[in-house]
Amino acid sequence: MKGDGELKSGDDSKALVRGAPAERPEMRTLRATAYVDGASRGNPGPAACGVILSVEGFPSREIGIYLGDTTNNVAEYCGLILALREARAEGVTDLTVVSDSQLMVSQVNGEFKVSAEKLVPLHQKVMHLKSSFVSFVIRYVPREENVRADKLTGRVLKLVEDIRA
C-alpha cells in the first residue's frame, strides 16, 4: 500500500514514505515574544522569575515563579527556560525573547563562555529547548525596556516577603 512507508521489492513505482513533504500538511507559523526577567534579593537570596508571553493573536500572559534562594543569574536563566517551555506548549514556532540580562543573552548567543558551574546545566537546557523552534532570537534591552517583566518578578518576591512576615 502506498503511503505506509513500506517499499515492496519489485515495485518500480516510487512509494510515498510516511511524513514525506508531499504528505505533510503545511506547518502553521505562530509567532510570539517573551519578555523575561529574574531577580534575587541578595546574591544569593530569595529569587523569582517572570515571563510576559505574547503569542500573536492572543492576549498576553504573565507567569511568575518563586525559586527559593539562588543567584540573580540562575533566576534569569530560569525565566528564559520558563518562557521557552511555555512558548513550546502554546505551539509557537517563531520566538523572540527580550531580556535585560546582558550576560545571559551573550552566553545564549555564543558571545560569552559559560563558566559558572550553576549556569552550565541551565545553559545546556536552554540550548536544547531553543532548538525546538523554527526561529529563535534572543536580544538584550536595558532594564527600562523590560519594565513589565521586572515588575512581575518584583511582585512575586514581595508576595513571598509578605507571606513570611
C-alpha positions in Angstrom: 0.0 0.0 0.0 1.4 3.4 -1.0 1.9 5.9 1.8 2.5 3.3 4.5 6.3 3.8 4.4 6.9 0.3 3.2 8.8 -0.4 -0.1 8.0 -3.7 -1.7 10.6 -5.5 -3.8 9.9 -5.5 -7.4 7.8 -2.3 -7.2 9.1 0.1 -9.8 6.8 3.0 -8.6 8.1 5.5 -6.1 6.2 4.7 -2.9 5.4 7.5 -0.6 7.2 7.5 2.7 5.1 8.5 5.7 5.9 12.1 6.6 7.4 12.9 3.3 6.9 16.6 2.3 4.1 15.7 -0.2 2.1 14.1 2.6 2.7 16.7 5.4 0.2 19.5 5.9 1.5 23.0 5.7 3.2 23.9 9.0 1.4 26.9 10.6 3.7 29.7 11.7 2.9 31.0 15.2 5.0 33.9 16.4 5.5 35.1 20.0 7.6 37.5 22.0 8.6 36.7 25.6 9.9 39.3 28.0 11.9 37.5 30.7 13.4 38.6 34.0 14.9 37.0 37.0 15.9 38.6 40.3 17.2 37.8 43.8 17.1 39.8 46.9 20.7 39.4 47.9 23.0 37.3 45.7 22.3 34.6 46.6 19.0 35.2 48.2 15.2 34.8 47.8 14.7 34.7 44.0 11.9 34.7 41.4 11.5 34.8 37.7 8.8 36.3 35.5 7.7 36.0 31.9 5.4 38.1 29.8 4.4 35.9 26.9 2.6 37.5 23.9 1.5 35.0 21.3 0.4 36.5 18.1 -3.4 36.8 18.1 -3.9 36.0 21.8 -3.9 38.1 25.0 -0.5 38.2 26.7 0.1 36.0 29.7 2.0 36.8 32.9 3.8 33.9 34.6 5.8 34.4 37.8 7.5 31.7 39.9 9.3 31.9 43.2 12.5 30.0 43.1 13.8 29.9 46.7 17.3 31.0 47.5 19.6 31.3 44.5 21.6 33.8 42.5 20.4 36.5 40.2 22.0 34.8 37.1 20.3 31.5 37.9 17.0 33.3 38.3 17.5 34.9 34.8 18.1 31.5 33.2 15.0 30.1 35.0 13.0 32.9 33.4 14.3 32.0 30.0 13.6 28.3 30.5 10.1 29.1 31.6 9.5 31.2 28.5 10.8 28.5 26.2 8.6 25.8 27.8 5.5 27.9 27.8 6.0 29.0 24.2 6.6 25.5 23.1 3.4 24.3 24.9 1.5 27.0 23.1 2.7 25.7 19.7 4.9 28.7 19.0 7.2 28.2 16.0 9.0 31.6 15.9 10.1 33.0 19.3 11.7 36.3 20.1 13.0 36.7 23.7 13.8 40.0 25.3 15.9 40.2 28.4 17.8 42.8 30.4 20.5 40.2 31.4 23.4 41.1 29.1 25.4 38.1 30.5 22.7 35.5 29.7 21.9 36.9 26.3 25.6 37.0 25.4 26.0 33.4 26.6 23.0 32.1 24.7 24.1 33.9 21.6 27.6 32.2 21.9 29.4 35.5 22.5 30.4 34.7 26.1 31.6 31.4 27.6 29.5 29.9 30.4 32.0 29.2 33.2 29.8 29.4 36.4 29.1 25.8 37.5 25.5 26.6 38.4 24.8 28.1 35.0 26.3 25.3 32.8 23.3 22.9 33.1 20.8 25.7 32.7 22.6 26.9 29.6 22.5 23.4 28.2 18.8 23.2 28.9 18.2 26.5 27.1 20.2 25.4 24.1 18.2 22.2 23.8 14.8 23.9 24.2 15.6 26.7 21.7 16.4 24.1 19.1 12.7 23.1 19.0 11.7 26.4 17.4 11.9 27.1 13.7 13.2 30.6 14.5 14.6 31.7 17.8 16.1 35.2 18.6 17.2 36.5 22.0 18.1 40.1 22.4 19.3 42.3 25.2 17.5 45.5 26.2 18.2 47.9 29.1 16.1 47.4 32.2 13.9 50.4 31.3 12.7 48.5 28.3 11.8 45.3 30.3 9.7 47.1 33.0 6.7 44.8 32.9 8.7 41.5 33.4 10.8 43.3 36.0 7.7 44.4 37.9 6.2 40.9 37.7 9.3 39.4 39.2 9.3 42.1 42.0 5.6 41.3 42.8 6.4 37.6 43.2 9.3 38.4 45.6 7.1 41.0 47.5 4.3 38.4 47.9 6.8 35.9 49.4 8.2 38.6 51.7 4.6 39.4 52.9 3.8 35.8 53.5 6.9 35.3 55.6 6.3 38.5 57.6 
